[in-house]
Amino acid sequence: TSPSYQWQVNTGSAWSDVPSNGTSLSYDASESGDYRVIITDQGVPSTSCPISVTVNALPTVSLSVLPSTIVCQGTTSTISALATGNSPFIYKWRTGGIEMSTETSTSFSTNTSGVFDVKVVDANGCEAISSQSTITVNSLPAQVAASVTQPTCLLSTGTITVSTPHESGMTYSIDGVNFTNTTGVFTGVSTDNYTVYAKNANGCVGPTASVTVNAQPVTPA
């Protein structure tokens, strides 16, 4: 007949059978301790010498992103990892589950969309993989093109008209702060130099245009 196996663990006061899966040729220990196996062959038991097993805790790692996971084209998102456990740590940043061989610091910067995480290896060689961080980089609106209807002898103010871009959800500004204009037409504009801005539905501002509203023509006395 085939021999039987019984794995045991030292509880500190006695040897006890392991609580589960302890009757096979091998045993997967999930806790640190001293282990031995009793092999019974043709009714004769034989006890092995004990072996000491150390099960190290896994590291943990969390991610934070600045300035945001959703940014506009031209803005860089920086993902930072915070690892805890048995230092020092090795960092291996990944995209789509594939390691990026040159990205091995505690943080990773990107200006492209993608799904990123980091694998951390601690001093014991134990590994942990962070949750995923999805970075979305939204495109900018097209270059602003604008024209000016200058003041006349009868009207002291001008009109600034944006000819492009025009997209759904677009808003416009001539001071870079107030983006409540949805038509791209600014009336009653006083004499000055202006920068014309266009912001899309994602909150991204594209390349601007500079225009000048001239002074009202002088009326002869």
C-alpha positions as CSV (number, residue, x, y, z in Angstrom):
1,T,0.0,0.0,0.0
2,S,1.0,3.6,-0.5
3,P,2.3,5.5,2.6
4,S,0.2,8.1,4.3
5,Y,1.3,11.6,5.3
6,Q,0.3,13.8,8.2
7,W,1.8,17.3,8.5
8,Q,2.1,18.8,11.9
9,V,2.9,22.3,13.3
10,N,4.5,23.1,16.6
11,T,2.0,25.2,18.6
12,G,4.5,26.1,21.2
13,S,3.4,23.5,23.7
14,A,2.9,20.4,21.4
15,W,2.9,19.2,17.9
16,S,-0.6,19.3,16.3
17,D,-1.9,18.2,13.0
18,V,-2.2,21.2,10.6
19,P,-5.9,22.3,10.3
20,S,-6.4,21.5,6.6
21,N,-4.7,20.0,3.5
22,G,-2.1,18.2,5.7
23,T,-2.3,14.7,4.3
24,S,-0.4,15.1,1.0
25,L,3.2,14.6,0.1
26,S,3.7,18.3,0.2
27,Y,2.2,21.1,2.4
28,D,1.7,24.8,1.6
29,A,2.4,26.7,4.8
30,S,0.7,30.0,5.0
31,E,1.9,30.9,8.5
32,S,5.3,31.1,10.0
33,G,6.3,28.2,12.3
34,D,8.0,24.8,12.7
35,Y,6.6,22.0,10.6
36,R,7.2,18.2,10.3
37,V,5.6,15.3,8.6
38,I,4.7,11.8,9.9
39,I,4.9,9.2,7.2
40,T,3.2,5.9,7.9
41,D,4.3,3.0,5.7
42,Q,2.8,-0.5,6.2
43,G,1.6,0.7,9.6
44,V,5.0,1.9,10.7
45,P,5.2,5.7,11.4
46,S,8.4,7.7,10.8
47,T,8.7,11.3,11.9
48,S,10.8,13.8,9.9
49,C,13.1,16.4,11.4
50,P,11.3,19.8,11.7
51,I,11.7,22.6,9.3
52,S,11.3,26.3,10.3
53,V,9.2,28.3,7.9
54,T,9.0,32.1,7.8
55,V,6.1,33.6,5.9
56,N,6.7,37.3,5.4
57,A,3.9,39.8,5.2
58,L,3.2,41.3,1.8
59,P,4.0,45.0,1.2
60,T,1.1,47.4,0.6
61,V,1.0,50.2,-1.9
62,S,-1.4,53.1,-2.6
63,L,-1.4,55.7,-5.4
64,S,-2.1,59.4,-5.5
65,V,-2.4,61.6,-8.6
66,L,-1.6,65.4,-9.1
67,P,-3.0,67.6,-10.4
68,S,-5.8,65.2,-11.5
69,T,-6.5,62.0,-13.4
70,I,-8.3,64.1,-16.0
71,V,-6.2,66.8,-17.6
72,C,-6.0,68.8,-20.8
73,Q,-3.4,68.3,-23.5
74,G,-0.1,69.7,-22.5
75,T,-0.6,69.1,-18.8
76,T,1.4,66.3,-17.1
77,S,-0.2,64.0,-14.5
78,T,2.2,62.7,-11.8
79,I,1.2,59.4,-10.1
80,S,3.0,58.8,-6.8
81,A,3.3,55.5,-4.9
82,L,3.3,55.1,-1.1
83,A,4.6,51.7,-0.1
84,T,4.6,50.2,3.4
85,G,6.3,47.1,4.7
86,N,9.9,45.8,4.8
87,S,11.9,48.5,3.0
88,P,13.8,49.2,0.8
89,F,11.4,48.8,-2.1
90,I,11.8,48.3,-5.8
91,Y,9.2,50.1,-8.0
92,K,8.2,48.8,-11.4
93,W,5.6,51.0,-13.1
94,R,3.3,49.3,-15.6
95,T,0.8,50.2,-18.3
96,G,-1.7,47.7,-19.5
97,G,0.0,45.2,-17.2
98,I,3.3,45.6,-19.0
99,E,6.3,46.9,-17.1
100,M,8.0,50.1,-18.3
101,S,11.7,49.2,-17.9
102,T,12.9,52.8,-17.4
103,E,10.2,53.8,-14.8
104,T,11.5,52.6,-11.5
105,S,11.1,55.6,-9.1
106,T,8.5,56.3,-6.5
107,S,6.5,58.4,-9.0
108,F,5.7,58.3,-12.7
109,S,4.7,61.3,-14.9
110,T,2.7,61.1,-18.1
111,N,1.0,63.5,-20.6
112,T,-0.8,60.7,-22.4
113,S,-4.0,58.8,-21.7
114,G,-3.6,55.3,-20.2
115,V,-4.1,52.9,-17.4
116,F,-1.2,52.6,-15.0
117,D,-0.2,50.8,-11.8
118,V,3.0,49.9,-10.0
119,K,4.5,46.6,-8.8
120,V,6.4,47.0,-5.5
121,V,9.0,44.4,-4.4
122,D,10.1,44.6,-0.8
123,A,13.4,43.6,0.9
124,N,12.2,40.0,1.2
125,G,11.3,39.8,-2.5
126,C,7.6,39.9,-1.7
127,E,5.5,41.6,-4.3
128,A,2.3,43.8,-4.3
129,I,0.5,45.5,-7.2
130,S,-1.3,48.7,-6.7
131,S,-4.8,49.5,-7.8
132,Q,-5.0,51.0,-11.3
133,S,-5.0,54.7,-12.1
134,T,-6.7,55.8,-15.3
135,I,-5.3,59.0,-16.8
136,T,-7.4,60.8,-19.4
137,V,-5.8,63.6,-21.5
138,N,-8.5,65.7,-23.2
139,S,-7.7,67.5,-26.5
140,L,-7.6,71.3,-26.7
141,P,-9.9,73.4,-28.9
142,A,-8.5,74.7,-32.2
143,Q,-6.7,78.0,-32.5
144,V,-9.0,80.9,-31.9
145,A,-9.7,83.1,-35.0
146,A,-11.4,86.4,-34.2
147,S,-12.2,89.7,-35.9
148,V,-13.0,93.2,-34.6
149,T,-15.7,95.6,-35.7
150,Q,-14.1,98.9,-34.7
151,P,-15.8,101.8,-33.1
152,T,-17.4,104.4,-35.4
153,C,-18.1,108.1,-35.2
154,L,-21.5,107.1,-33.9
155,L,-20.5,104.2,-31.6
156,S,-17.7,104.4,-29.1
157,T,-17.3,100.7,-28.5
158,G,-16.3,97.7,-30.7
159,T,-17.5,94.2,-31.2
160,I,-15.2,91.1,-31.1
161,T,-16.5,88.1,-33.1
162,V,-15.0,84.6,-32.8
163,S,-15.2,82.8,-36.2
164,T,-13.6,79.6,-35.0
165,P,-13.6,77.2,-33.1
166,H,-17.3,76.5,-32.6
167,E,-18.1,73.2,-30.9
168,S,-20.9,71.9,-28.7
169,G,-20.4,73.2,-25.1
170,M,-17.8,75.8,-26.1
171,T,-17.5,79.0,-24.1
172,Y,-15.5,82.1,-24.7
173,S,-13.7,84.9,-22.8
174,I,-11.8,88.1,-23.4
175,D,-10.3,88.3,-19.9
176,G,-9.3,84.6,-19.3
177,V,-11.6,84.5,-16.2
178,N,-15.2,84.9,-17.2
179,F,-16.2,82.1,-19.6
180,T,-20.0,82.7,-19.6
181,N,-20.2,83.8,-23.3
182,T,-21.5,80.9,-25.5
183,T,-21.9,82.7,-28.8
184,G,-18.3,84.0,-29.4
185,V,-19.7,87.6,-30.0
186,F,-18.7,90.3,-27.5
187,T,-20.4,93.6,-27.9
188,G,-19.8,97.0,-26.2
189,V,-16.1,96.3,-25.9
190,S,-14.1,99.4,-24.9
191,T,-10.8,100.5,-26.4
192,D,-7.9,98.1,-25.4
193,N,-5.9,95.1,-26.4
194,Y,-7.6,91.8,-25.7
195,T,-6.7,88.1,-25.6
196,V,-9.6,85.9,-26.9
197,Y,-10.0,82.5,-25.3
198,A,-12.1,79.4,-26.2
199,K,-12.9,76.7,-23.7
200,N,-14.4,73.3,-24.7
201,A,-16.9,71.1,-22.8
202,N,-14.0,69.3,-21.1
203,G,-12.8,72.6,-19.6
204,C,-9.7,72.8,-21.9
205,V,-8.6,76.1,-23.3
206,G,-6.9,76.2,-26.7
207,P,-4.5,78.6,-28.3
208,T,-5.6,82.1,-28.0
209,A,-5.9,85.1,-30.4
210,S,-4.9,88.7,-29.7
211,V,-7.1,91.6,-31.0
212,T,-7.2,95.3,-30.6
213,V,-10.2,97.6,-30.3
214,N,-9.2,100.9,-31.5
215,A,-10.2,104.3,-30.1
216,Q,-13.3,106.0,-31.5
217,P,-12.5,108.2,-34.5
218,V,-12.1,111.8,-33.6
219,T,-15.0,114.0,-34.7
220,P,-13.8,117.4,-36.1
221,A,-14.7,120.3,-34.0
